[in-house]
């Protein structure tokens, strides 16, 4: 799976909204109900690096793997950055993305979740 395919997958999740933030942050953010669940860096030298929120247990596991590091400024909230998306197994990326999306949905009110699910 490459970055473009992963972006398409992010956009197909229920209630997902895409926001492009220009300089100085240069990130493409995917959110649900105003809560971020994934983002891509869009400027060089880090273009198309993928960041996602993970569980505390997964954070420790993932940051020990080569090519995965704590996300800049967001690592303390258990976000990781995957440097080369194409090097990760597709099923694993989908699992991480689904968990992050579910975590963002769970932080919304019950009424807001129902509204987004009915879109």
PyMOL commands that set and color helices and strands:
alter all, ss='L'
color gray80, all
select helices_A, chain A and resi 3-12+56-63+75-77+85-87+90-106+110-117
alter helices_A, ss='H'
color red, helices_A
select strands_A, chain A and resi 16-21+27-32+35-41+50-53+68-70+79-82
alter strands_A, ss='S'
color yellow, strands_A
deselect
rebuild
show_as cartoon
